[in-house]
Amino acid sequence: MTLRKVITLFLTFIAFSSFAENRADLAWQKVEQGALLVDVRTPQEFETQHLESALNFPLNTVNVAFNNIDKDRDIVVYCRSGNRSGQAERYLKQIGFTNVHNGGGMEELIAAK
């Protein structure tokens, strides 16, 4: 591996780490201000461990789970790594939710608290 590739990988890692930290910090700010905290992992994952006060709306139920939630409500979604919560965030925004934030993965949220 060339030095250039090593440097590029290192800078990518640093940029991602900073992004993850920022999204987790912003998520906690929103939760402290009253945002609804939603875990989009499976019920089994949720039962194993979840963040205090989180609701469990698994990703495969997002199309109906948010039916009774105000579309202007502040919402923070999270999962294991940030992938499923990113999918949930995109879907909710597509159907008109205006204040949805992808908090990322549970471990990064725990580390940021």
Backbone atoms as SQL, in Angstrom:
CREATE TABLE atoms (id INTEGER PRIMARY KEY, chain TEXT, resi INTEGER, resn TEXT, atom TEXT, x REAL, y REAL, z REAL);
INSERT INTO atoms VALUES
  (1, 'A', 1, 'MET', 'N', 0.850, -1.167, 0.000),
  (2, 'A', 1, 'MET', 'CA', 0.000, 0.000, 0.000),
  (3, 'A', 1, 'MET', 'C', 0.901, 1.237, 0.000),
  (4, 'A', 2, 'THR', 'N', 0.568, 2.182, -0.849),
  (5, 'A', 2, 'THR', 'CA', 1.390, 3.379, -0.951),
  (6, 'A', 2, 'THR', 'C', 1.104, 4.325, 0.205),
  (7, 'A', 3, 'LEU', 'N', 2.040, 5.215, 0.434),
  (8, 'A', 3, 'LEU', 'CA', 1.878, 6.217, 1.484),
  (9, 'A', 3, 'LEU', 'C', 0.635, 7.071, 1.224),
  (10, 'A', 4, 'ARG', 'N', 0.392, 7.375, -0.019),
  (11, 'A', 4, 'ARG', 'CA', -0.769, 8.187, -0.383),
  (12, 'A', 4, 'ARG', 'C', -2.075, 7.487, 0.029),
  (13, 'A', 5, 'LYS', 'N', -2.166, 6.180, -0.210),
  (14, 'A', 5, 'LYS', 'CA', -3.362, 5.427, 0.174),
  (15, 'A', 5, 'LYS', 'C', -3.518, 5.380, 1.687),
  (16, 'A', 6, 'VAL', 'N', -2.419, 5.197, 2.390),
  (17, 'A', 6, 'VAL', 'CA', -2.455, 5.161, 3.850),
  (18, 'A', 6, 'VAL', 'C', -2.957, 6.502, 4.392),
  (19, 'A', 7, 'ILE', 'N', -2.431, 7.588, 3.851),
  (20, 'A', 7, 'ILE', 'CA', -2.852, 8.922, 4.295),
  (21, 'A', 7, 'ILE', 'C', -4.321, 9.146, 3.978),
  (22, 'A', 8, 'THR', 'N', -4.753, 8.744, 2.800),
  (23, 'A', 8, 'THR', 'CA', -6.158, 8.898, 2.416),
  (24, 'A', 8, 'THR', 'C', -7.071, 8.110, 3.353),
  (25, 'A', 9, 'LEU', 'N', -6.704, 6.876, 3.653),
  (26, 'A', 9, 'LEU', 'CA', -7.495, 6.065, 4.582),
  (27, 'A', 9, 'LEU', 'C', -7.538, 6.694, 5.970),
  (28, 'A', 10, 'PHE', 'N', -6.414, 7.186, 6.433),
  (29, 'A', 10, 'PHE', 'CA', -6.348, 7.818, 7.740),
  (30, 'A', 10, 'PHE', 'C', -7.243, 9.054, 7.793),
  (31, 'A', 11, 'LEU', 'N', -7.170, 9.894, 6.783),
  (32, 'A', 11, 'LEU', 'CA', -7.996, 11.107, 6.751),
  (33, 'A', 11, 'LEU', 'C', -9.479, 10.773, 6.651),
  (34, 'A', 12, 'THR', 'N', -9.815, 9.730, 5.907),
  (35, 'A', 12, 'THR', 'CA', -11.205, 9.289, 5.820),
  (36, 'A', 12, 'THR', 'C', -11.702, 8.829, 7.181),
  (37, 'A', 13, 'PHE', 'N', -10.872, 8.067, 7.885),
  (38, 'A', 13, 'PHE', 'CA', -11.237, 7.597, 9.219),
  (39, 'A', 13, 'PHE', 'C', -11.447, 8.770, 10.169),
  (40, 'A', 14, 'ILE', 'N', -10.558, 9.737, 10.153),
  (41, 'A', 14, 'ILE', 'CA', -10.672, 10.920, 11.019),
  (42, 'A', 14, 'ILE', 'C', -11.949, 11.690, 10.685),
  (43, 'A', 15, 'ALA', 'N', -12.226, 11.876, 9.415),
  (44, 'A', 15, 'ALA', 'CA', -13.428, 12.613, 9.008),
  (45, 'A', 15, 'ALA', 'C', -14.683, 11.883, 9.455),
  (46, 'A', 16, 'PHE', 'N', -14.726, 10.552, 9.282),
  (47, 'A', 16, 'PHE', 'CA', -15.899, 9.786, 9.701),
  (48, 'A', 16, 'PHE', 'C', -16.060, 9.836, 11.209),
  (49, 'A', 17, 'SER', 'N', -14.965, 9.713, 11.947),
  (50, 'A', 17, 'SER', 'CA', -15.037, 9.760, 13.410),
  (51, 'A', 17, 'SER', 'C', -15.593, 11.090, 13.880),
  (52, 'A', 18, 'SER', 'N', -15.162, 12.155, 13.257),
  (53, 'A', 18, 'SER', 'CA', -15.655, 13.485, 13.607),
  (54, 'A', 18, 'SER', 'C', -17.134, 13.610, 13.270),
  (55, 'A', 19, 'PHE', 'N', -17.554, 13.106, 12.108),
  (56, 'A', 19, 'PHE', 'CA', -18.957, 13.131, 11.705),
  (57, 'A', 19, 'PHE', 'C', -19.810, 12.360, 12.689),
  (58, 'A', 20, 'ALA', 'N', -19.372, 11.148, 13.068),
  (59, 'A', 20, 'ALA', 'CA', -20.138, 10.319, 13.991),
  (60, 'A', 20, 'ALA', 'C', -20.275, 11.009, 15.341),
  (61, 'A', 21, 'GLU', 'N', -19.178, 11.617, 15.813),
  (62, 'A', 21, 'GLU', 'CA', -19.226, 12.306, 17.092),
  (63, 'A', 21, 'GLU', 'C', -20.192, 13.482, 17.026),
  (64, 'A', 22, 'ASN', 'N', -20.150, 14.234, 15.941),
  (65, 'A', 22, 'ASN', 'CA', -21.041, 15.387, 15.804),
  (66, 'A', 22, 'ASN', 'C', -22.496, 14.971, 15.748),
  (67, 'A', 23, 'ARG', 'N', -22.817, 13.916, 15.018),
  (68, 'A', 23, 'ARG', 'CA', -24.222, 13.519, 14.913),
  (69, 'A', 23, 'ARG', 'C', -24.735, 12.987, 16.248),
  (70, 'A', 24, 'ALA', 'N', -23.869, 12.321, 17.017),
  (71, 'A', 24, 'ALA', 'CA', -24.268, 11.822, 18.330),
  (72, 'A', 24, 'ALA', 'C', -24.473, 12.985, 19.302),
  (73, 'A', 25, 'ASP', 'N', -23.560, 13.954, 19.278),
  (74, 'A', 25, 'ASP', 'CA', -23.709, 15.120, 20.149),
  (75, 'A', 25, 'ASP', 'C', -24.997, 15.879, 19.830),
  (76, 'A', 26, 'LEU', 'N', -25.259, 16.077, 18.553),
  (77, 'A', 26, 'LEU', 'CA', -26.481, 16.766, 18.146),
  (78, 'A', 26, 'LEU', 'C', -27.715, 15.968, 18.555),
  (79, 'A', 27, 'ALA', 'N', -27.644, 14.649, 18.453),
  (80, 'A', 27, 'ALA', 'CA', -28.763, 13.792, 18.859),
  (81, 'A', 27, 'ALA', 'C', -29.085, 13.999, 20.334),
  (82, 'A', 28, 'TRP', 'N', -28.053, 14.010, 21.187),
  (83, 'A', 28, 'TRP', 'CA', -28.287, 14.200, 22.622),
  (84, 'A', 28, 'TRP', 'C', -28.848, 15.581, 22.916),
  (85, 'A', 29, 'GLN', 'N', -28.391, 16.590, 22.203),
  (86, 'A', 29, 'GLN', 'CA', -28.953, 17.936, 22.381),
  (87, 'A', 29, 'GLN', 'C', -30.448, 17.920, 22.077),
  (88, 'A', 30, 'LYS', 'N', -30.810, 17.259, 20.983),
  (89, 'A', 30, 'LYS', 'CA', -32.218, 17.194, 20.590),
  (90, 'A', 30, 'LYS', 'C', -33.047, 16.421, 21.620),
  (91, 'A', 31, 'VAL', 'N', -32.504, 15.306, 22.112),
  (92, 'A', 31, 'VAL', 'CA', -33.215, 14.507, 23.121),
  (93, 'A', 31, 'VAL', 'C', -33.417, 15.336, 24.392),
  (94, 'A', 32, 'GLU', 'N', -32.380, 16.051, 24.805),
  (95, 'A', 32, 'GLU', 'CA', -32.485, 16.895, 26.002),
  (96, 'A', 32, 'GLU', 'C', -33.531, 17.994, 25.830),
  (97, 'A', 33, 'GLN', 'N', -33.780, 18.390, 24.593),
  (98, 'A', 33, 'GLN', 'CA', -34.785, 19.410, 24.305),
  (99, 'A', 33, 'GLN', 'C', -36.165, 18.804, 24.051),
  (100, 'A', 34, 'GLY', 'N', -36.295, 17.491, 24.247),
  (101, 'A', 34, 'GLY', 'CA', -37.598, 16.855, 24.148),
  (102, 'A', 34, 'GLY', 'C', -37.867, 16.013, 22.918),
  (103, 'A', 35, 'ALA', 'N', -36.860, 15.783, 22.095),
  (104, 'A', 35, 'ALA', 'CA', -37.065, 14.953, 20.903),
  (105, 'A', 35, 'ALA', 'C', -37.436, 13.530, 21.297),
  (106, 'A', 36, 'LEU', 'N', -38.276, 12.917, 20.494),
  (107, 'A', 36, 'LEU', 'CA', -38.650, 11.516, 20.658),
  (108, 'A', 36, 'LEU', 'C', -37.460, 10.667, 20.230),
  (109, 'A', 37, 'LEU', 'N', -37.030, 9.750, 21.081),
  (110, 'A', 37, 'LEU', 'CA', -35.880, 8.887, 20.801),
  (111, 'A', 37, 'LEU', 'C', -36.398, 7.529, 20.357),
  (112, 'A', 38, 'VAL', 'N', -36.036, 7.128, 19.141),
  (113, 'A', 38, 'VAL', 'CA', -36.574, 5.899, 18.558),
  (114, 'A', 38, 'VAL', 'C', -35.452, 4.979, 18.096),
  (115, 'A', 39, 'ASP', 'N', -35.487, 3.762, 18.596),
  (116, 'A', 39, 'ASP', 'CA', -34.563, 2.699, 18.225),
  (117, 'A', 39, 'ASP', 'C', -35.225, 1.910, 17.093),
  (118, 'A', 40, 'VAL', 'N', -34.585, 1.843, 15.929),
  (119, 'A', 40, 'VAL', 'CA', -35.193, 1.157, 14.787),
  (120, 'A', 40, 'VAL', 'C', -34.629, -0.252, 14.584),
  (121, 'A', 41, 'ARG', 'N', -33.949, -0.773, 15.600),
  (122, 'A', 41, 'ARG', 'CA', -33.448, -2.150, 15.523),
  (123, 'A', 41, 'ARG', 'C', -34.588, -3.136, 15.788),
  (124, 'A', 42, 'THR', 'N', -34.293, -4.407, 15.672),
  (125, 'A', 42, 'THR', 'CA', -35.302, -5.443, 15.899),
  (126, 'A', 42, 'THR', 'C', -35.705, -5.476, 17.376),
  (127, 'A', 43, 'PRO', 'N', -36.878, -6.038, 17.690),
  (128, 'A', 43, 'PRO', 'CA', -37.263, -6.176, 19.097),
  (129, 'A', 43, 'PRO', 'C', -36.241, -6.969, 19.913),
  (130, 'A', 44, 'GLN', 'N', -35.622, -7.974, 19.315),
  (131, 'A', 44, 'GLN', 'CA', -34.621, -8.772, 20.014),
  (132, 'A', 44, 'GLN', 'C', -33.400, -7.923, 20.370),
  (133, 'A', 45, 'GLU', 'N', -32.938, -7.112, 19.432),
  (134, 'A', 45, 'GLU', 'CA', -31.810, -6.225, 19.711),
  (135, 'A', 45, 'GLU', 'C', -32.183, -5.219, 20.797),
  (136, 'A', 46, 'PHE', 'N', -33.393, -4.685, 20.701),
  (137, 'A', 46, 'PHE', 'CA', -33.872, -3.703, 21.674),
  (138, 'A', 46, 'PHE', 'C', -33.923, -4.306, 23.073),
  (139, 'A', 47, 'GLU', 'N', -34.425, -5.545, 23.181),
  (140, 'A', 47, 'GLU', 'CA', -34.517, -6.210, 24.478),
  (141, 'A', 47, 'GLU', 'C', -33.143, -6.448, 25.100),
  (142, 'A', 48, 'THR', 'N', -32.152, -6.708, 24.271),
  (143, 'A', 48, 'THR', 'CA', -30.801, -6.958, 24.764),
  (144, 'A', 48, 'THR', 'C', -30.216, -5.709, 25.411),
  (145, 'A', 49, 'GLN', 'N', -30.373, -4.564, 24.739),
  (146, 'A', 49, 'GLN', 'CA', -29.878, -3.291, 25.264),
  (147, 'A', 49, 'GLN', 'C', -30.483, -2.165, 24.448),
  (148, 'A', 50, 'HIS', 'N', -30.854, -1.099, 25.122),
  (149, 'A', 50, 'HIS', 'CA', -31.342, 0.090, 24.433),
  (150, 'A', 50, 'HIS', 'C', -31.094, 1.310, 25.294),
  (151, 'A', 51, 'LEU', 'N', -31.230, 2.464, 24.686),
  (152, 'A', 51, 'LEU', 'CA', -31.037, 3.712, 25.414),
  (153, 'A', 51, 'LEU', 'C', -32.277, 4.016, 26.247),
  (154, 'A', 52, 'GLU', 'N', -32.038, 4.564, 27.424),
  (155, 'A', 52, 'GLU', 'CA', -33.130, 4.913, 28.322),
  (156, 'A', 52, 'GLU', 'C', -34.110, 5.859, 27.622),
  (157, 'A', 53, 'SER', 'N', -35.376, 5.608, 27.797),
  (158, 'A', 53, 'SER', 'CA', -36.500, 6.380, 27.252),
  (159, 'A', 53, 'SER', 'C', -36.750, 6.155, 25.758),
  (160, 'A', 54, 'ALA', 'N', -35.983, 5.273, 25.134),
  (161, 'A', 54, 'ALA', 'CA', -36.180, 5.006, 23.705),
  (162, 'A', 54, 'ALA', 'C', -37.415, 4.145, 23.481),
  (163, 'A', 55, 'LEU', 'N', -38.103, 4.438, 22.388),
  (164, 'A', 55, 'LEU', 'CA', -39.190, 3.585, 21.901),
  (165, 'A', 55, 'LEU', 'C', -38.598, 2.668, 20.846),
  (166, 'A', 56, 'ASN', 'N', -39.200, 1.510, 20.648),
  (167, 'A', 56, 'ASN', 'CA', -38.724, 0.576, 19.629),
  (168, 'A', 56, 'ASN', 'C', -39.722, 0.518, 18.484),
  (169, 'A', 57, 'PHE', 'N', -39.344, 1.140, 17.365),
  (170, 'A', 57, 'PHE', 'CA', -40.104, 1.061, 16.123),
  (171, 'A', 57, 'PHE', 'C', -39.165, 0.429, 15.097),
  (172, 'A', 58, 'PRO', 'N', -39.139, -0.908, 14.997),
  (173, 'A', 58, 'PRO', 'CA', -38.220, -1.566, 14.061),
  (174, 'A', 58, 'PRO', 'C', -38.348, -1.006, 12.647),
  (175, 'A', 59, 'LEU', 'N', -37.246, -0.993, 11.933),
  (176, 'A', 59, 'LEU', 'CA', -37.215, -0.415, 10.592),
  (177, 'A', 59, 'LEU', 'C', -38.325, -0.963, 9.705),
  (178, 'A', 60, 'ASN', 'N', -38.611, -2.261, 9.804),
  (179, 'A', 60, 'ASN', 'CA', -39.637, -2.843, 8.925),
  (180, 'A', 60, 'ASN', 'C', -41.056, -2.420, 9.302),
  (181, 'A', 61, 'THR', 'N', -41.212, -1.639, 10.370),
  (182, 'A', 61, 'THR', 'CA', -42.546, -1.142, 10.754),
  (183, 'A', 61, 'THR', 'C', -42.666, 0.373, 10.629),
  (184, 'A', 62, 'VAL', 'N', -41.596, 1.023, 10.199),
  (185, 'A', 62, 'VAL', 'CA', -41.584, 2.493, 10.159),
  (186, 'A', 62, 'VAL', 'C', -42.740, 3.054, 9.328),
  (187, 'A', 63, 'ASN', 'N', -43.147, 2.336, 8.294),
  (188, 'A', 63, 'ASN', 'CA', -44.223, 2.836, 7.436),
  (189, 'A', 63, 'ASN', 'C', -45.554, 2.971, 8.171),
  (190, 'A', 64, 'VAL', 'N', -45.731, 2.284, 9.303),
  (191, 'A', 64, 'VAL', 'CA', -46.975, 2.422, 10.087),
  (192, 'A', 64, 'VAL', 'C', -46.719, 2.884, 11.517),
  (193, 'A', 65, 'ALA', 'N', -45.532, 2.641, 12.041),
  (194, 'A', 65, 'ALA', 'CA', -45.246, 2.944, 13.452),
  (195, 'A', 65, 'ALA', 'C', -45.348, 4.431, 13.776),
  (196, 'A', 66, 'PHE', 'N', -45.107, 5.285, 12.809),
  (197, 'A', 66, 'PHE', 'CA', -45.129, 6.727, 13.038),
  (198, 'A', 66, 'PHE', 'C', -46.463, 7.367, 12.649),
  (199, 'A', 67, 'ASN', 'N', -47.474, 6.551, 12.350),
  (200, 'A', 67, 'ASN', 'CA', -48.764, 7.094, 11.909),
  (201, 'A', 67, 'ASN', 'C', -49.386, 8.080, 12.890),
  (202, 'A', 68, 'ASN', 'N', -49.186, 7.869, 14.189),
  (203, 'A', 68, 'ASN', 'CA', -49.800, 8.743, 15.190),
  (204, 'A', 68, 'ASN', 'C', -48.828, 9.767, 15.765),
  (205, 'A', 69, 'ILE', 'N', -47.718, 9.973, 15.087),
  (206, 'A', 69, 'ILE', 'CA', -46.717, 10.953, 15.527),
  (207, 'A', 69, 'ILE', 'C', -46.850, 12.202, 14.657),
  (208, 'A', 70, 'ASP', 'N', -46.874, 13.361, 15.298),
  (209, 'A', 70, 'ASP', 'CA', -46.945, 14.641, 14.587),
  (210, 'A', 70, 'ASP', 'C', -45.735, 14.777, 13.664),
  (211, 'A', 71, 'LYS', 'N', -45.966, 15.142, 12.422),
  (212, 'A', 71, 'LYS', 'CA', -44.881, 15.228, 11.442),
  (213, 'A', 71, 'LYS', 'C', -43.916, 16.374, 11.724),
  (214, 'A', 72, 'ASP', 'N', -44.275, 17.274, 12.632),
  (215, 'A', 72, 'ASP', 'CA', -43.364, 18.351, 13.022),
  (216, 'A', 72, 'ASP', 'C', -42.628, 18.048, 14.321),
  (217, 'A', 73, 'ARG', 'N', -42.875, 16.906, 14.918),
  (218, 'A', 73, 'ARG', 'CA', -42.230, 16.505, 16.173),
  (219, 'A', 73, 'ARG', 'C', -40.748, 16.263, 15.946),
  (220, 'A', 74, 'ASP', 'N', -39.925, 16.696, 16.881),
  (221, 'A', 74, 'ASP', 'CA', -38.502, 16.388, 16.816),
  (222, 'A', 74, 'ASP', 'C', -38.305, 14.908, 17.127),
  (223, 'A', 75, 'ILE', 'N', -37.589, 14.222, 16.255),
  (224, 'A', 75, 'ILE', 'CA', -37.365, 12.781, 16.384),
  (225, 'A', 75, 'ILE', 'C', -35.889, 12.489, 16.153),
  (226, 'A', 76, 'VAL', 'N', -35.328, 11.642, 17.016),
  (227, 'A', 76, 'VAL', 'CA', -33.968, 11.132, 16.827),
  (228, 'A', 76, 'VAL', 'C', -34.096, 9.628, 16.669),
  (229, 'A', 77, 'VAL', 'N', -33.587, 9.104, 15.568),
  (230, 'A', 77, 'VAL', 'CA', -33.593, 7.662, 15.330),
  (231, 'A', 77, 'VAL', 'C', -32.166, 7.136, 15.457),
  (232, 'A', 78, 'TYR', 'N', -32.051, 5.904, 15.946),
  (233, 'A', 78, 'TYR', 'CA', -30.736, 5.264, 16.033),
  (234, 'A', 78, 'TYR', 'C', -30.897, 3.765, 15.822),
  (235, 'A', 79, 'CYS', 'N', -29.766, 3.099, 15.594),
  (236, 'A', 79, 'CYS', 'CA', -29.761, 1.637, 15.410),
  (237, 'A', 79, 'CYS', 'C', -28.428, 1.103, 15.930),
  (238, 'A', 80, 'ARG', 'N', -27.876, 0.102, 15.277),
  (239, 'A', 80, 'ARG', 'CA', -26.591, -0.450, 15.707),
  (240, 'A', 80, 'ARG', 'C', -25.426, 0.355, 15.152),
  (241, 'A', 81, 'SER', 'N', -25.499, 0.706, 13.866),
  (242, 'A', 81, 'SER', 'CA', -24.364, 1.365, 13.221),
  (243, 'A', 81, 'SER', 'C', -24.695, 2.717, 12.593),
  (244, 'A', 82, 'GLY', 'N', -25.962, 3.027, 12.443),
  (245, 'A', 82, 'GLY', 'CA', -26.370, 4.256, 11.766),
  (246, 'A', 82, 'GLY', 'C', -26.960, 4.011, 10.394),
  (247, 'A', 83, 'ASN', 'N', -26.842, 2.780, 9.889),
  (248, 'A', 83, 'ASN', 'CA', -27.374, 2.459, 8.558),
  (249, 'A', 83, 'ASN', 'C', -28.904, 2.403, 8.561),
  (250, 'A', 84, 'ARG', 'N', -29.475, 1.578, 9.417),
  (251, 'A', 84, 'ARG', 'CA', -30.944, 1.469, 9.452),
  (252, 'A', 84, 'ARG', 'C', -31.593, 2.776, 9.878),
  (253, 'A', 85, 'SER', 'N', -30.945, 3.470, 10.826),
  (254, 'A', 85, 'SER', 'CA', -31.519, 4.755, 11.244),
  (255, 'A', 85, 'SER', 'C', -31.444, 5.766, 10.099),
  (256, 'A', 86, 'GLY', 'N', -30.419, 5.678, 9.271),
  (257, 'A', 86, 'GLY', 'CA', -30.335, 6.532, 8.084),
  (258, 'A', 86, 'GLY', 'C', -31.462, 6.235, 7.109),
  (259, 'A', 87, 'GLN', 'N', -31.773, 4.949, 6.935),
  (260, 'A', 87, 'GLN', 'CA', -32.889, 4.570, 6.065),
  (261, 'A', 87, 'GLN', 'C', -34.209, 5.096, 6.625),
  (262, 'A', 88, 'ALA', 'N', -34.381, 4.957, 7.943),
  (263, 'A', 88, 'ALA', 'CA', -35.603, 5.448, 8.578),
  (264, 'A', 88, 'ALA', 'C', -35.713, 6.956, 8.429),
  (265, 'A', 89, 'GLU', 'N', -34.613, 7.663, 8.642),
  (266, 'A', 89, 'GLU', 'CA', -34.604, 9.120, 8.505),
  (267, 'A', 89, 'GLU', 'C', -35.025, 9.536, 7.094),
  (268, 'A', 90, 'ARG', 'N', -34.423, 8.917, 6.089),
  (269, 'A', 90, 'ARG', 'CA', -34.758, 9.255, 4.694),
  (270, 'A', 90, 'ARG', 'C', -36.231, 8.988, 4.401),
  (271, 'A', 91, 'TYR', 'N', -36.731, 7.848, 4.831),
  (272, 'A', 91, 'TYR', 'CA', -38.134, 7.504, 4.581),
  (273, 'A', 91, 'TYR', 'C', -39.066, 8.511, 5.254),
  (274, 'A', 92, 'LEU', 'N', -38.802, 8.802, 6.523),
  (275, 'A', 92, 'LEU', 'CA', -39.676, 9.722, 7.251),
  (276, 'A', 92, 'LEU', 'C', -39.674, 11.109, 6.612),
  (277, 'A', 93, 'LYS', 'N', -38.530, 11.558, 6.161),
  (278, 'A', 93, 'LYS', 'CA', -38.468, 12.855, 5.480),
  (279, 'A', 93, 'LYS', 'C', -39.235, 12.815, 4.158),
  (280, 'A', 94, 'GLN', 'N', -39.161, 11.694, 3.453),
  (281, 'A', 94, 'GLN', 'CA', -39.889, 11.554, 2.181),
  (282, 'A', 94, 'GLN', 'C', -41.395, 11.644, 2.375),
  (283, 'A', 95, 'ILE', 'N', -41.890, 11.180, 3.538),
  (284, 'A', 95, 'ILE', 'CA', -43.337, 11.206, 3.757),
  (285, 'A', 95, 'ILE', 'C', -43.794, 12.433, 4.550),
  (286, 'A', 96, 'GLY', 'N', -42.881, 13.393, 4.725),
  (287, 'A', 96, 'GLY', 'CA', -43.286, 14.672, 5.276),
  (288, 'A', 96, 'GLY', 'C', -42.853, 15.023, 6.686),
  (289, 'A', 97, 'PHE', 'N', -42.095, 14.152, 7.347),
  (290, 'A', 97, 'PHE', 'CA', -41.585, 14.516, 8.667),
  (291, 'A', 97, 'PHE', 'C', -40.484, 15.561, 8.475),
  (292, 'A', 98, 'THR', 'N', -40.531, 16.595, 9.293),
  (293, 'A', 98, 'THR', 'CA', -39.645, 17.732, 9.069),
  (294, 'A', 98, 'THR', 'C', -38.462, 17.828, 10.027),
  (295, 'A', 99, 'ASN', 'N', -38.508, 17.136, 11.150),
  (296, 'A', 99, 'ASN', 'CA', -37.461, 17.281, 12.166),
  (297, 'A', 99, 'ASN', 'C', -36.928, 15.926, 12.614),
  (298, 'A', 100, 'VAL', 'N', -36.361, 15.188, 11.673),
  (299, 'A', 100, 'VAL', 'CA', -35.825, 13.862, 11.972),
  (300, 'A', 100, 'VAL', 'C', -34.306, 13.931, 11.890),
  (301, 'A', 101, 'HIS', 'N', -33.652, 13.341, 12.892),
  (302, 'A', 101, 'HIS', 'CA', -32.191, 13.327, 12.930),
  (303, 'A', 101, 'HIS', 'C', -31.703, 11.894, 13.118),
  (304, 'A', 102, 'ASN', 'N', -30.730, 11.498, 12.314),
  (305, 'A', 102, 'ASN', 'CA', -30.089, 10.193, 12.466),
  (306, 'A', 102, 'ASN', 'C', -29.013, 10.319, 13.538),
  (307, 'A', 103, 'GLY', 'N', -29.290, 9.750, 14.707),
  (308, 'A', 103, 'GLY', 'CA', -28.324, 9.781, 15.800),
  (309, 'A', 103, 'GLY', 'C', -27.182, 8.812, 15.608),
  (310, 'A', 104, 'GLY', 'N', -27.316, 7.905, 14.642),
  (311, 'A', 104, 'GLY', 'CA', -26.256, 6.948, 14.356),
  (312, 'A', 104, 'GLY', 'C', -26.411, 5.653, 15.118),
  (313, 'A', 105, 'GLY', 'N', -25.290, 5.101, 15.544),
  (314, 'A', 105, 'GLY', 'CA', -25.287, 3.826, 16.245),
  (315, 'A', 105, 'GLY', 'C', -25.385, 3.992, 17.747),
  (316, 'A', 106, 'MET', 'N', -25.928, 2.974, 18.397),
  (317, 'A', 106, 'MET', 'CA', -26.123, 3.033, 19.837),
  (318, 'A', 106, 'MET', 'C', -24.795, 3.235, 20.571),
  (319, 'A', 107, 'GLU', 'N', -23.755, 2.535, 20.167),
  (320, 'A', 107, 'GLU', 'CA', -22.477, 2.646, 20.857),
  (321, 'A', 107, 'GLU', 'C', -21.895, 4.054, 20.722),
  (322, 'A', 108, 'GLU', 'N', -22.039, 4.672, 19.553),
  (323, 'A', 108, 'GLU', 'CA', -21.519, 6.034, 19.405),
  (324, 'A', 108, 'GLU', 'C', -22.333, 7.012, 20.244),
  (325, 'A', 109, 'LEU', 'N', -23.638, 6.750, 20.398),
  (326, 'A', 109, 'LEU', 'CA', -24.454, 7.600, 21.259),
  (327, 'A', 109, 'LEU', 'C', -24.058, 7.427, 22.726),
  (328, 'A', 110, 'ILE', 'N', -23.816, 6.189, 23.131),
  (329, 'A', 110, 'ILE', 'CA', -23.379, 5.934, 24.511),
  (330, 'A', 110, 'ILE', 'C', -22.040, 6.629, 24.765),
  (331, 'A', 111, 'ALA', 'N', -21.132, 6.536, 23.828),
  (332, 'A', 111, 'ALA', 'CA', -19.811, 7.150, 23.985),
  (333, 'A', 111, 'ALA', 'C', -19.900, 8.671, 24.068),
  (334, 'A', 112, 'ALA', 'N', -20.871, 9.257, 23.393),
  (335, 'A', 112, 'ALA', 'CA', -21.001, 10.718, 23.366),
  (336, 'A', 112, 'ALA', 'C', -21.712, 11.273, 24.590),
  (337, 'A', 113, 'LYS', 'N', -22.380, 10.420, 25.331),
  (338, 'A', 113, 'LYS', 'CA', -23.177, 10.922, 26.466),
  (339, 'A', 113, 'LYS', 'C', -22.317, 11.314, 27.637);
